[in-house]
Amino acid sequence: MQKLSNIAFCCASLIAVISVVWLTFPYAARSAQEVELTATPQGAEMFDDIDLGDFGLVPVLDLMQFYVDSPPLESNSSAKKVRFQGC
């Protein structure tokens, strides 16, 4: 009897999950137009300015130029790596 109730619970759970996915998928799926738009690259001038808090609104082109002019420093492999040891 216990085995039968376990199988019934598993089947009911699967049916519930599949029905929730079936009902909510249309709301989560993208339209063909959105998929096409995200597949084509956009120019940096097409993006809105980014709010950097105290710095204000900064255009994406300025951020890209700053990154090209001063790239991130490479890590020094001889430096001791700090590991988080927990509490």
Secondary structure in CASP SS format (residue, H / E / C, confidence):
PFRMAT SS
TARGET T0000
AUTHOR 0000-0000-0000
METHOD secondary structure of the structure
MODEL  1
M C 1.00
Q H 1.00
K H 1.00
L H 1.00
S H 1.00
N H 1.00
I H 1.00
A H 1.00
F H 1.00
C H 1.00
C H 1.00
A H 1.00
S H 1.00
L H 1.00
I H 1.00
A H 1.00
V H 1.00
I H 1.00
S H 1.00
V H 1.00
V H 1.00
W H 1.00
L H 1.00
T H 1.00
F H 1.00
P H 1.00
Y H 1.00
A H 1.00
A C 1.00
R C 1.00
S C 1.00
A H 1.00
Q H 1.00
E H 1.00
V H 1.00
E H 1.00
L H 1.00
T H 1.00
A H 1.00
T C 1.00
P C 1.00
Q C 1.00
G C 1.00
A H 1.00
E H 1.00
M H 1.00
F C 1.00
D C 1.00
D C 1.00
I E 1.00
D E 1.00
L C 1.00
G H 1.00
D H 1.00
F H 1.00
G C 1.00
L E 1.00
V E 1.00
P C 1.00
V H 1.00
L H 1.00
D H 1.00
L H 1.00
M H 1.00
Q H 1.00
F H 1.00
Y H 1.00
V H 1.00
D H 1.00
S C 1.00
P C 1.00
P C 1.00
L C 1.00
E C 1.00
S C 1.00
N C 1.00
S C 1.00
S C 1.00
A C 1.00
K C 1.00
K C 1.00
V C 1.00
R C 1.00
F C 1.00
Q C 1.00
G C 1.00
C C 1.00
END
